[in-house]
Amino acid sequence: MAFKDRLGLELTGAGPDSVAAYESALHELQCFAGDPVGSVDRAIGSSPRFVMAHVLMGYLYGLSTEKAAMAIAASCHLAATRLPATARERGHVAALGHLAAGSWHEAGRVLAEVSADNPRDALALQAGHQIDFFTGNSTMLRDRIAAAMPFWSVDMPGCHAILGMQAFGLEENADYAAAEKLGRQAVELEPRDGWAQHAVAHVMEMQCRQRDGIAWMRGNQAGWTGRSFLQIHNWWHLALFHYDLGETEEVLALFDGPIYGGRPTLALNLLDASAILWRLALGGIDVGTRWAPLAESWLPKARDGNYAFNDMHAMMAFVGAGREDAVSSLLTAQQDAMRGDSDNAAFTRDVGYPAALGIKAFGEGRYADAVTALRPLPAIAHRFGGSHAQRDVIELTLIEAALRADDRALAHTLTAKRLAARPASPLSALLARRAAII
């Protein structure tokens, strides 16, 4: 007997208990909440020859951006290759193999083919969307989901995730009204959908609607914090709204509490801690002794050279804490990465390495050198992943370096551009005033 999921997709090697566990894991992944690893582990335990359970486990590790996790993703891929599979499932197995090998772009391409043939394959859309995010492919963030949208309706299980992903894709392409509408609809369907919650936060961040953003995050706080593995990132979004308003004490309280108070160890959480602390430091805020423990948390990853976006944020912590040993280790790891054949070689070469050099120069007070390293990056920073809101730290560092280097022409150009793009931002106005008095 061939078992199928709730949307009619065949699941080779599955049984009734393993299908239930698998669908629980998928729902948890779609909400970014709960314990999808535990759920899919139960699916494999119940049905060891359940090929898509092995694939889902591989995605959970492969999309973590943790170097240590890539070996697990590779072992999941190996297990899956030995099992019977449909054409759709073989597409997933191939995509997982590319992901485990560091070929992010090829994995995304294969998953687009799977989605084209199977637009109700929620996992193909979910994994593909995350790959588009990690590779900074804003067009595909929107278009991958848009192609599948006509095949979904709100009464289908998991539709909230499709709406939430499309909301984020629309936001990254500046279609803010449509993005907010879909994001709100997704959260109404599933209040625990942390990705949809964050998509609306992105809209409000880009539109400089700080008070709306604070109200949005606080209004559904129980939904996006309950056993959510995206909650630190969403706390970071709340901190960003307070940061733009100059509410430093609120930002530090969030850092000391939900952002870093629990001493997270995953890079995806540590980078949020680095990102908000670096923004405060750019503004001359005394962050006390906070850099030292954060640098210690990053230290085990200093030699990874696994994902350039993480490297940039690790460098912030190492520079902030004055850890020259870690700075040297990270730069060496990046040099090694650039000699590799994974997609991260290009991520690092194009953006990650010059960003790290610019941050190092800034920390050493060599502001003109920081300008030289960082100036080309805002236009191409999407190449190493992340969102517009996350990559904004590069432009903020460049502006601050230009101001401190007394580069009057560049400071005026950059701050005027920022004020035009974000006229309702108190920070934009502050930077423009500072440039005016150079």
Secondary structure, 3 states (H helix, E strand, C coil): CCEECCCCCEECCCCHHHHHHHHHHHHHHHHCECCHHHHHHHHHHHCCCCHHHHHHHHHHHHCCCCHHHHHHHHHHHHHHHCCCCCHHHHHHHHHHHHHHCCCHHHHHHHHHHHHHHCCCCHHHHHHHHHHHHHCCCHHHHHHHHHHHHHHCCCCCCCHHHHHHHHHHHHHHCCCHHHHHHHHHHHHHHCCCCHHHHHHHHHHHHHCCCHHHHHHHHHHCHHHHHCCECCHHHHHHHHHHHHHHCCCHHHHHHHHHHHHCCCCCCCHHHHHHHHHHHHHHHHCCCCCCCCHHHHHHHHHHHCCCCCCHHHHHHHHHHHHHHCCHHHHHHHHHHHHHHHCCCCHHHHHHHHHHHHHHHHHHHHHCCCHHHHHHHHCCCCCCHHHHCCCHHHHHHHHHHHHHHHHHCCCHHHHHHHHHHHHHHCCCCHHHHHHHHHHHCC
